[in-house]
Amino acid sequence: MACTNCSCGSSKSDGSKGCGNNGTCGANSCNKLTVFDWLANMNLPSGETPFDCLEVRFKNGRKEFYRNSENLTLSIGDIVATEASPGHDVGIVTLTGELVKIQMKKKSVDYHSPELLKIYRKASQKDIDIWSAARDREEPMKVRARELAIDLNLEMKISDIEFQGDASKATFYYTANDRVDFRQLIKDYASEFKIRIEMKQVGFRQEASRLGGIGSCGRELCCSTWLTDFRSVNTSAARYQQLSLNPQKLAGQCGKLKCCLNFELDTYMDALKDFPDYETRLKTEKGDAVCQKQDIFKGLMWYAYTDNFAAWHVLRIEQVKEIIDSNKNGNLVASLEDFALEVEQEVEKTFNNVVGQESITRFDQPKNKSRNKNKNRNKNKGREGMFVEGQQATNPQKNNPNQGNQPHRNPSNRSQQTNQNETGERTGNPNNRNKKRNGFKDRRNNNDSKNKNEGSN
C-alpha cells in the first residue's frame, strides 16, 4: 500500500519514491485489497493448462473476473481492454492462475458460466491515453454534479464518479438514507456532461471502502485495505468489551459502528464464560451486595453493599462462586470483608530529569519581575557614575563643523579642563554659582532698560 515499496523507481522531482500515478501503476504495490500470489513461483503439473480466468482491478478497488478466451500471455500489472456494455473498459490485471479460482469460489462466482465477460486485448497506447484523459475529468465533474443535485433539493450525496475506459459512460456512485427520485437529475447530467449516465447507490461502509482514509488508530481503513465482508456490528459488542458507549469514539468514518469491534469479541466471550452472572446478588449477614465492575484479564470482580455503594470490595472469581454456592444451600456468609482482597496502592510514578532538559511548562510560569528591577537599578547606577567621572562629554568635532579650522589643541589638557569645570560645578562651589547668578541678573536689567527707552522714544 505504500509508495516506498513501489518497484517503479523514482519519477518525482523531490526524489521521493513511487511513480505518482495514484493507484494506476502496474507494480501492484499501491492497489487496494491486493492478494499475494504465493503460487507464482510454482510450475503446473505436466499436462495441466493454466486457469483461463483473470482478476482485473478498476478504480478504487472495484474488481471483476474475466475470461481469457484469446489465450493472451498476461501477468500481474498488465493493462488490458475488457468487455463492457457498451464499448470496452480498461483495467489492470491483479491476479492470475489458480488463486483466481479460489477467489471466485470465495465470492460465489461460477467460472463455468457463459455469461462471464472476456478480455479483448492488451491495452494500446491510444486506449491508455483516452483512459487517462477520462480519469482527469472525474474530479471537476464530481463538483459540478453535486451542485446540480443541490439545486434540485435532493437528499443524496455524490461520493464518486468512475468513467469507463473508452470514455463513453460515467457511473455516479451516491449515498442516501431514503429512496431518491433522480429522473430529472439524470436529464440534467446528460445535458450538462454530454455522456451516458448510470446511477448506482452504495452504502455508507461501501463509500468509505471506496474512498479510503485514515482511522482513529492511525492506520489505513481496514475496509479499504484487506476487509472484504461487512458483518453487522451491535452495541452489545462494546458492552462485552467494557467500552464506554460514546458514539463519537465507537463510530468510524462511515458513521456506523467500527468493524474492529468484532475482531476481539470472540476472545472476550470465551473469557466471560468463566465469570458468574453479572446480575447475581451475593447475600451476606450485613446485607445484599451487587456487582459494580469486572476485570476480564485479572479475573476480579468488585462488589458493593446496597446500602453503601461507595465502598467496593474486590473478590476473585473462585470466591464469588463459593459465596453463590453457599447462598444456594441457604447459608449466609458473614461479610464480604472476610473474602475481600487487599488492594495495593499503586506508587505514583515520578520521572526524573536525567537528560538535563528544562521543564515543558517553563513558559507557563510568570516572569521574575524582581530580576528586571535589579537590572534597571544597576543600569541607573552605571549612568550616574558615568556623569560624575565625565565620560559623557560630547564630541566637539560633531557639534562644531568649523572645528577643523581651529588650531590644534592638546586633548589631554582639554579633558583635564572639562573635568575640572564639571567637578567644580557638581561639587557645588558657591563662588562660581553666585557669579553666574549676578551675571544673568545684570543682563536682564540691561535688556529691560533698553526696551523702556525704545518705548519712550
ROBARO-650459 format. One record per residue: residue in one letter; x, z, y of N, C-alpha, C, CB in turn. Coordinates in pm, whole numbers, plus 50000, padded with zeros to 5 digits. Atoms other than C-alpha are relative to their C-alpha. Glycine has a CB too. Layout:
<rs>
aXZYXZYXZYXZY ...
</rs>
This chain:
<rs>
m500815000049879500005000050000500845000050126499095011950001 a499184999049879502925004150239500834987550017500905012549994 c499185011949971504824976450410501465002249968499864996050145 t498604997550034508094993850328500344995349860500325014750014 n499775004750136507654982749965499794984949986499095007349904 c500295014250007506894946850055501284992249969499374995050132 s498845008150039509214921049899500154987550085499884996149855 c499915011949915508604895450173501125001150102498694997850072 g498924998549906511504909350374499505003650138500824987450007 s500324996449861511514914250748499874987450083501105009450060 s500215011349912510004888950983499585004450139498954990749942 k500394994749870509344911551282501235001450088499285013649985 s498894999549905511424912851596500645013850007499514995950138 d499444986549991511834950651583500775004149876498915009950025 g499234997050119513444949151238499265007749895501185007550037 s500754992750100510664967451054499654991049884498735006050060 k500265007750121509854957050701498554995249997500315008449875 g501355005350013506804937750594499884986350062499005009450061 c500195013749952505554902650653499094999550121499454991349891 g500884999849884502994912950914498734991849984500734995250117 n501215007850022500144893150752498765008649983500174991349879 n501134990850003497944924150735499084997849879499194998750127 g500795000750122496834921250375499844986349941498705005550025 t500155013650051497054883650326501304994749941499524990950109 c498735004950054500624882050197499894998449849501165009550038 g500035002750142501444870949848500795009649916500494986549975 a499204990750078503644900049745499165010649932501035006650088 n500934990950067500574920649648500365014650018499954996849854 s499644986149979502044952549795499145006850104501435001050041 c500874994049899499644957550085498534997749969500344994550138 n501395002350037496464949349894499315013249968499914990549881 k500794988350035493674973749827499604999249853498755001150090 l500484998950138492704985649480500804991149905498514996349992 t499165008050087495664968949312500125006649863501394998150062 v499824995550138496184971748937501394995949955498904994149905 f498645003050046499684974248795499934992649867500845013049987 d500005008450121500254947048537501115004849908500184984850036 w498994994450090502054966948268500224991349877499595013949957 l499805009550110501724937848023500724987450046498664996449937 a499415012349946503584913148243501264995849924500345001950147 n498735003250068506884915348052499854998449849501025010750029 m500235001150144505284912747708499534985849966498965010549952 n500385013350044505024879647526498825000649905501194993049932 l501155000850089501904869047345500464997049857499014989450048 p499655003650139501964866846964499914984949978499075007349899 s499965014450027502594832846815498594995149964500994996849885 g501315005850026499514810846812498925004950093499615003049860 e501004994849906497724830547084500114992850133500185015250020 t500055006449868496644813647405499715010650106498914988850004 p500274990149895496644832547733498545000150042500894997450121 f501394998549957493364845447866499764990850120499665014850035 d500235010549901491774818548081499245004850123499244988849936 c500684994749881490184841648344501005007350089498845009549959 l499124993849902491804854648659499185008850094500794989250079 e500634991749897491044881348915500554995650136500285015349974 v499645005249869491054868649275499475009850105499444985550023 r500384990749893491014890749583499754992550129501085010850022 f500345005549871489384882449914500165011050106498564994350000 k499804990849889489054901250241499525014149965499284994950124 n500374985850010489004939550241499695004449857498815002850088 g500104994950136489384944249868498894994049917499835014450004 r501065006350082486494922249753500674991449893499034991350089 k499385006950112487424909249410498944993649912500865009749917 e500895007550089485814883549183500844994449885499254988650076 f499345005750118486614868948840499654985149992499555007549869 y500155014550007487134831448796500674994949873500614993150127 r499465006250121487824808848504500994989150037498864994249913 n498965010149979491004788148497499744988549903501445006049980 s500395010850089489364757748345500994988450002498624994950037 e499035011049990492114734048463501345003649938500204996150145 n498754995450062494834754348283501184999150096500304991849873 l498944999949899496844758348603500985011349972499415001350142 t498984989650015500094777648592499965008850125501444993749979 l500224991049887499204806848817500625013649970498505001450032 s499434986650012500854840248879499455008650114501564999750003 i500514990749899500104870949088500604996550136500325014749962 g499575003349865500264862949460499764985750040501435002850013 d500295014049967499324826149440498684999050076499964991449873 i501215002649922496764813649692499294988349936500324997250151 v500765010150074494034794049520498704997050073499715004849855 a501315004149951490894774849614499015001549887500034985250054 t500974996750105487894787349419498644993950032499875015349984 e501345005449985484364775549365499145009550082499354997549863 a500934992249919481764787349617498744991750019500635004150137 s501275006749978478244778749717499595001750147498905005549905 p499425013150030478514756749915501484999850034499264988950077 g498605001749965482064743949954500935007649907500235004450141 h499024992750078485074763649838500515011950082501184990849957 d499454988049937486684797049914501485000949967499245012949954 v498564998450017490324807449942500295014849977500784994550122 g499654986250032491714838849781501395000849939498985005949905 i498664997250053494824854549630499845005649859500785010150092 v500034995350139495404859849259500645013949994500744990049905 t499514986250009495804897049188500255004649857499035009250065 l499804995550138495714899248809499814988249906499015011549964 t500075010550101496324876448513500205006249862501054988950027 g499714995850136496484879048137498925008949939501305007249996 e500924991850077494904904147903499385011350081500705005749880 l500594989349919494364930248172498734995450070501015004950103 v501235005149939491724907548324498835002349906500144985050034 k501064997750097489714910548004499555014750001500474995949859 i500354985849996489894948548024499215003250128501285008849994 q500714997749876488794948248388498584994349995500764993950116 m501345005950011485864925348309499105008549911500094985849945 k500814991050082484704948648033499645012750077500765003749871 k500274988049923485004978148267498894997850102501275004650071 k501005003149899482834960948528498804992549943500624992050111 s501165005850071480384947148269499794985450039498735008150030 v500075014349972481184910648331500274992549869501034995850111 d499875007650124480684886748038500904988050024498614995649947 y499085011249979483694863648022499634987849919501415004349966 h500485011850073481814840547780498864993250075499535004049860 s501155005549927479114833848040500374986550062499525009850109 p499725013149935478884797248153499835000450151499094989349942 e500214999049856477884809048499501235005050075498845009250028 l498794995249935481374821948567500634988750082501015005449895 l499445010249911482834803248864501434996749960499955004850146 k498685004850043486054783648826500924998250120499864986849924 i498965002349900489294777949014500254985050008501315007749965 y499825014349981489694743449165501484996149991499434995750135 r498605004049987493394741749252500765010750076500134986250073 k499224991949907496224758549429499734995450142501514999049967 a500355003349861495524760149799501134992050064499725012850081 s499035008249926497244733150004500245006350137499504985350015 q499704994849868498754738750345498834998250096501244993350055 k501175002249917495674724050508498945010649974499424986049975 d500964989450034493444748650321500415013350061499865001449848 i499524987349946495624777650432499865000450151501475002349961 d500145000349854495574766350796498555002250042500514986750057 i501434998249968491764763950800499585014549973499124990149917 w500324986150037491524797750629500545009850104500585003449860 s499404991149899493894814550878499284998950134501484996850018 a500725001649874492084799451177498635006749996499844985250034 a501304993450013488764812251045500145015350005499324995949868 r499784985549997490194847050996500255005050143501185003949911 d499774996049861491294847751361498725000350082500994990550064 r501275000149926487724841151473499115011949968499254987249970 e500924989550048486244870951291499855011550099500485005549867 e500084988149914487104898951534499234997350129501405004850035 p500845002549882485774883251859498554996949966500584988650081 m501375002950040482724870951668499255013049968499984990649879 k500664987250032482004906451549499555007150126500955009149920 v500384993749873481964919251907498754993450057501154999150102 r501175007249947479504892252015498775002449912500304985050010 a501134997650091477344897851705499385013750025500454998949854 r500544986749970476984934851789499214999850131501125010350008 e500735000949874475924926052143498634993649980500814992150103 l501295006450025473184902752015499065009349925500204987149920 a500854990550073471924929551774499485011050093500775006349883 i500444989749904471764954952058498934994450093501185005350082 d501005006049911469824930652278498634999549934500444985950040 l501275000350073467134928352007499525013849960500124991449878 n500394986050030467004966651975499855002449849498675003550071 l500024998150145467734965451603500875012049963500494987349926 e499274988150043468804997951439500894996449882499015011549962 m499055004450101471714983251249501384999350065499594986349939 k498615000649954475494981651275500724989149924500715013749983 i499195010650061477564950551211501395005849976500064986950091 s498734993350032480554965551032501144990249976499835008749878 d498915009350033482474934550922499434986049987500735004349871 i500345014150017482434896550915501074993649915499864992750138 e499065006950089484024875350642499664985249996499965006149857 f500165014550006484494837850670500334995049860500904993250105 q499645007050122484504815450371501274991950023498854990849952 g498695006449986487794797950303499964986850072500604998049866 d500105012949932486574764050427499325001050135499254990149914 a500594997449869485034779850743498624993850015500914994950110 s501355005649994481574766550653498925010750000499784990749884 k500994989250008479844800350615500665013150037499365000849858 a499524986649964480204835650751499015010249948500185001450155 t500824989250055478934866950578500115012150093500445003749855 f500064988549910477834895350808499625012349917498974997750116 y500284987550070478064929950649499485010150103501295005349927 y500614990549907475824955950813499515012349924498834993450078 t500554987550054474644991550757498785003750082501075011550003 a501244995849934471195005150838499345010749915499044987950022 n500704989350071469125035450750498704995149938499715011650093 d501285005250047465865016250708500094984849988498855004150096 r500085014550012464764980950641499964993850138498774995849917 v499875006449869465604957450928499484985749989501475000250049 d500505013749991463754925551021500954992150091498524999650053 f498975007149922466644903151130499794984949996501395003549947 r500245014550001464954869151114500354993750134498534997149965 q499645005349869465264864151487501505001150025499235007250110 l498574998249982468804877351474500794988749935500445013449942 i499315010950067469844850651224499904987050081499424997949858 k500155012049916468444823551452500955000650120498554998650049 d499094998649886470414837551745501464998149958499835013750065 y498645001850049473584839151536500314985349972500225008249872 a499775014150032473164803151416500164991750126498854994549915 s499885007649875472634790351769501245003950080498775002050085 e498834995449924475504811051908501304995549936499985015150011 f498735002550068478184805251641500074986349933500255010649897 k500025013650060477064771051503500615000149860500754990050091 i499484998750136477724781551144498905005749912501275009149997 r500984994650094475784790850834500205015249989500134993349860 i499974985549994474894827850837499445005949871499225005250122 e500504992250114474484851850544500135014850034500784996649867 m500044985649971473474888350593500055007749869498745003850082 k499874991850122474494914550337500105014750042501274995749916 q500034985749968473634951450360500875007749902498565005449998 v499144991450082476164976950233499715014450038501514996550020 g500164985849974476055014550206501115005350089499975007749869 f499004994049911478005038350423501325002149927499485013450055 r498764998350075480505045250147500694986649978499735006749865 q499405013350016480995008150082500634995350131498954989949952 e499425003849870481585003350454501355006750021499045003750115 a498724993149985484305029850457501064994449907499835014949974 s499035005550094485925014750149500494986350044499394999149859 r499595013349953485984980050307500935001150120498774991650036 l499224999149877487334990750644501255008549982499165005750111 g498844991450022489695018050517500165010050113501264991649987 g499734989949899491175046350721500845011349943498715005550057 i499224988350037492995079750707499055011949989501145002750103 g500854988550021491255110350564500555012550066499815002549853 s499584987349940491475146450678501235005749930498875010149994 c498824995450072494195152050415501274993050048499824997749851 g498855007349951496475127450596500374987949916501175008950006 r499735011650085496365100950321498924989550022500075004149851 e501005010649991494545067950298498775003849917500584986549952 l501244996750068490935069550185500074996049853498814993150069 c499985002750145490515071749810499154987749966499485012349922 c500895011150031487645046649815500614986650034498695001650072 s499385012749962489865020249977501324997649930500214999750149 t498715001750068492945025549757499864999449848500935011350038 w500045000050147492015034249399498625003349944501005009949947 l501304995850052488455048049367499054988150000499415011750083 t500875011850014486095021349236498545003749977500494991449887 d501394996150025482975040349128499655011950091499785003749849 f500454989749907480985061949370498955008649929499414993750131 r500914990550064479435091849196499325008550106500755008949898 s500744991849906476815113349362500685013650015498535001849954 v499374987249968478165144749532498925009050060501214998250098 n500994990549952475995175649589500705011850066499115004949884 t499464987849938476465207049794500305010949898499045005350104 s499694990150104476495226749469501464999449959499104997849877 a498585001050031479995213249410500825008550095500474985450007 a499304991449905481115231049726499745014749972499584996650144 r500324985950031479325263149622500815004949880498495001649973 y499234995950118481015263849282501475002250035499884989449890 q498604998649959484395259849452500185009950113500554986750040 q499974989549898483515286949706500544994750133500845011849952 l499635005949872483925264250005498915002950102500224984849986 s500974997549894482255270650338499144987550018500715003850132 l500945011249988479145249250378499954995250145498595004249951 n499895005449865480325233550701499924984849991501335004650069 p500145014650016479055197650730501174992250061498714995450064 q498915007349938481915187650959501244999649912500345006250133 k498834999650088484515197850701499734993549865500465014249980 l500315005650131482685185950391499694985250005498825007449940 a500345014249988481755151450525501254991850024498974997850112 g498895009249981484105121850513499734990550115500274992249872 q500165009749893484455091950741498724992049987501184990650004 c501255007250020481365076250589498795008350043499854996049855 g501114991349964479245105950700499365006949882498964992250071 k500514993750121478505115850340500995010649953499754989449888 l499114990050058479985143950132501234993349941499285008449893 k498755005850049483595137850036499984998349849501195008850041 c499935002750143484165122149698500975009449929500424985649975 c499004991450063487115145449637499435013749961501185001950093 l500614987450044484695174849593499755000049849498695002550074 n500235000950145484105162049239501285000049919499214987649969 f498765001550075487785159249147500325012549918501154996850095 e499644987450068488315196149056498775008049956500855008550092 l501224992750033484705205248987499975004249853498774991550032 d500034996650143485095204248607500915011949971500434987949915 t499094988750022488055228248622499365013150045501334997750074 y500674988049951486065252948830498845003949907499484997850143 m501114997050090483085250048596500495006549871499204987349968 d499454993850121485265258148295500465014350026501174991749946 a499544986549968486755288348473498835009550022500894999750124 l501164991449974483325301548574499245003749874499074993350096 k500684996350125482175302448211500375014249955500354990149889 d499574986650040484165334748159499485010950094501515000649994 f500484990149904482605351548463498565004149968500094994350144 p501414996050013479405372248441499144993350106499855015450010 d500905006249904476345360348623500165006750137498545001049952 y499784994949864476735363648998498865009050045500164988450098 e501174992449956473215378049038499805013049921498764991449990 t500164988050082473685405548779500395012550079500844999149872 r499734987449931473485441048921500615010149903498725005750063 l499394989350077475615469748800499315013150036501545000950026 k500744987649978473665502448756500935011949973498745000749909 t499174987950011475535534748818499185012050045501314998650084 e500684987849957474615570748887499935001050152500715012149944 k500014999949854475445565349256499084989350058501404998050052 g500895010549954473135535249276500394986549944499984999550152 d499735013750046472995498249207501064993450087498704991650000 a498945007449930475875475249301499794985249976501415004549952 v500165014550006475755438049374501344993450028498914995050100 c498755007549985478475411949365500054993850139500144989149891 q499805005449867479885401349702500974988250003500515010850090 k498965010249995482815378949614500624998349863501075003550104 q499315003050125484655362449325501324993150031499134991249906 d498715006849993488255351849281500244993449865501175009950037 i499945007150127488335325049015501424999849944499494985750016 f498625001350048492125322648997500545013349946500904994850113 k499504986950043492825360148965499065007149905500245008650119 g500964993750089489705368548764499505013450051500625001949866 l500454987649938488475395249006498624997950061501005004950107 m501325000149940485035404349137499875012150092498875000049892 w500194989349902484095425249442498535004349999500444995350142 y501354994550002481035448149422499865010450111499675006349861 a500324990149897479335469749683498645006149969499994993650143 y501284993350020476535495549665498974994450097500145015350018 t501085005349917473185485249802499785008250126498714999449921 d500164991649882473205514550043501265000350087499625014049959 n498775000349923476745507750167500734986849971500905012449967 f499405013150025477685470950186501384998650064499104989150053 a498695001149935480775478150395501145003249906500065009150120 a498954995850093482725494250110499944991349874499855015149963 w499915008950115483815469049846500955006149898500474985850041 h499194994950111485255477849506500404988149912499225010849916 v499465011250076487485453849312499995003649852501444996450047 l500084998050145486835450548938500494987549930498565003549955 r499635011450083488265428748666498774995249922501145003949903 i501135005650074486035406048461499695008449877500294985549958 e500224991950120486525427648149499275013050034501345003249932 q500674987649961485475459048335498544997450036500725006450119 v501395003349965482355442048471499184997849874499944987650091 k500715002250126481385430548123499755013249926500784990349910 e500164987050065481935465847991498855007950064501305008150009 i501094992849932479595480648254498654993549968500235000150153 i501255006850032476965454048183499555003449858500154984950015 d500354996450137477085461747810499455014249991501214998549908 s500504986250001476645498847876498625000950064500975009450073 n501335000049939473685491548103498954994349905500014991950129 k500945005350097472065470747829499635010449895500574987649934 n500274989350098472365500647595499275011850061501295004849938 g500724989249934470605522547852500895010850057499065006049905 n499064990149947473705540947971500424996050141501245001549908 l499555002149864474755545148331501415005450015499055006650100 v498654995249973478365547548438499955009350121500984988150024 a500004990249891479335574848681500064993050135501195009849985 s499845007049873480535552648964500964988549982500495009650112 l499075011350003482445521049039501425004350032499564989350096 e498654995549965485355541349172500855002849877499915012550086 d499234997450123486305550248815500624987349942499105006549895 f499505012650054486845513448736500744991650105498844991949943 a499465008349893487965500449072501524999849997499525004950136 l498555001649992491485487349115500495004350137500424985449970 e499394996449873493805499849383500544987250067501165010549979 v499615012149927494185472649636501285002850077498874995350095 e498734998449930497745469349755499924992950135501184994449915 q500015005949868498025463650124501174990350016500065011050108 e498975010249983499895432150200500885003550119499374986150018 v499054997349894503005437350402500014988350096501425002749942 e500005010649900502905418350724501364993250005499625005650138 k498765007750003505485391050714500474997550143499814986649925 t499385002249869507775390551012501214990849982500425013650066 f498955009950008510165362351073501015002650111499434985650009 n498944997449904513465369551241500574986850052501115008449935 n499435011749936515095345451478501474998949960499855000850156 v498635000550053518135338351265500764988250059499984999049848 v499325011849948518895304851428500485002450143499074987949996 g499634997449863519145319551775499204992150101501434997150019 q500825007649908516395298451925499155009550083499134990049926 e500844992149913514265310852209498574999949949500074994850143 s501394998950042510635321052168499214988050048499395013050053 i500845011349964507995294052173499145003350121499134995749882 t500884995749890505905314452418500805004250123499115011549954 r499204995649886508725318452667499474994350131501454995949981 f500545005849878506965295452913498685006550040499814985149982 d501264993449967503755315952893500225013050076499225002849874 q499754987449933505415347153032500134997850151501275006749944 p499875001649853505205353053413501445000450043499215011050073 k498645000649949508285346253618500425013550058500134989050107 n499464987449949510515375253715500244998650150501315003849926 k499915001349856509955378754090501135008550058498705003950064 s498954991349948512465407254137501344992850002500105012749917 r498745007350004515285383954035500104990450118500144992449867 n499985009149885514265358854303500225007650131498694992150006 k499804992149878514085386254565501485003650017499145012849995 n498584996549992517615397354481500844988050043500505005349864 k499245012049961518855361454512499864997450150499524987849920 n500205002449857517265357454857500735010450085498505000350033 r499314989549926518685390854969501504997350006499735013749936 n498575003050001522175380854863500344988250091500474997049858 k499765011349912521855347855048500015004250147498954989249978 n500054995649861520855365255372501255007950038498755008650023 k498784992549973523785388955343501194990750022500305009649885 g498895009449985526155359855300499964992850134499974990049887 r500105006949872524795342555609500435009150115498564995050022 e499614990849894525225373755824501525001550004499345013749978 g498554999050004528825376955709500684987750057500465002349858 m499405012349946529495340755798499934999850152499294987749944 f500084999649854528245346056155501005009950059498585003750045 v499084989949948530345377256202501434995049997499875013049919 e498635004750013533525360556078500274987550082500304997449856 g499805012049917532935329756298500184987549920501185001750086 q499845012050082532695304556014498934989650028499975003749855 q501065009449970529565288156158500244992750132498675007250004 a499705007249875531315272856460499734985349981501475002250043 t500355014250010530095238056530501234991450017498954996250106 n498905009549991532345207856509499984993850139499894989149890 p500035005049862533305198656865500034985050008501155005650078 q499915014549993534025162456781498644993449979500994994849897 k501315005750024530495156556657499105001950122499365006349876 n500874997149887528815173156957500444992650127499965014950026 n499465006349877531075157457226500594986549964501085009150069 p499435013150037531585119857188501254996550077498994989250021 n498815002949920534265119857461501195008949966499685001450146 q498944990750037536415144657278501294992649968499585008449879 g498785007250036538825117757162500844996450120499664987649924 n499235003549882539855110157527500755011950059499104994150105 q499364988149948540885146157599501355002049934499115012349980 p498684997550062544455157657536499865008949877500975006550101 h500024992750126545295172457204500255014850023501054994349903 r499864985549990544915209757168500345005649863498715006450055 n499624993450125546265233456914498755006049936501095011050025 p501244994750062543415240456667500105014849969499684992449873 s499874985750033544855274456579499685008750121501425003149948 n500294992349879544725286756939498524999450033500824994950118 r501435001549969541225272856979499165009149913499554985549983 s500774991450091539935291056671500165014650037500434997949855 q499804986149961541525323356795499185003450123501485002850027 q500784997349881539855319957135498525001249969500234989150100 t501444999350033536425312756987499695012849926499574988049915 n500244987650073536785342056751499985011850095501055002149891 q499964988949906537755364757039498765000450086501244999150087 n501205000349917534825353057253498785004849922499764986050053 e501174996150077532295356656975500045014749965499904991649872 t499914985850036533605390256865499795008550123501355003449935 g500224992249878533635401657226498545000750035500784994050115 e501414999849967530035391757279499215008149898499454985950009 r500784993250102528835405156949500355014749989500224993349867 t499694985750002530695438156974499345007350113501505002150005 g500774993449894528675444257291500875005550112499175011149940 n499184995649887531355446757574499125000550125501234990350022 p500954998949887529305459857876500484992450122499785014750037 n499515007049882531615444458142499624985249998501525001450011 n500335014250011531095408958010498504997650019500444994549864 r501445001849988527315413557984499535001650144499275009849910 n500424997849861526935427358338500404988450089500615012950053 k499575011549919528985398758485499074988149982501434996049963 k500895011350025526755373258323498655002150066499834997849849 r501314997349939523545390258440500074998350153499535014349963 n499875001449854524775392258801500114985450041501215007850051 g499865014149969525745355558790498674992749995500974993649905 f501325006350011522285344958676499105003950117499335003949868 k500824995549887520635366158950500404992850129500135015250019 d499555006649878522765350759225499534985550005501515000550010 r500445013950004521945315559114498504998950027500344993749864 r501455000549978518205323059105499695002350148499285010549913 n500254997349858518295337859460500354988050087500805012350045 n499615011949922520155307559596498974988949987501374995049955 n501015010550021517595283859441498715003250074499714998349851 d501254996249931514665303659587500154998050151499635014949969 s499795001649856516175303359935499994985350041501325006450042 k500015014549972516755265659924498584994750002500834992449896 n501375005050004513135259659821499185004350123499335004849874 k500734995349882511845281260117500404991950124500275015150024 n499565007749885513995262660369499424986150002501494999250002 e500585013450005512775228960247498535000050030500244993849866 g501434999349972509185240460264499745002050149499365011449920 s500224997949856509555252760626500284987550080500885011350051 n499725012349928511175220260737498884990049981501314994149954 
</rs>
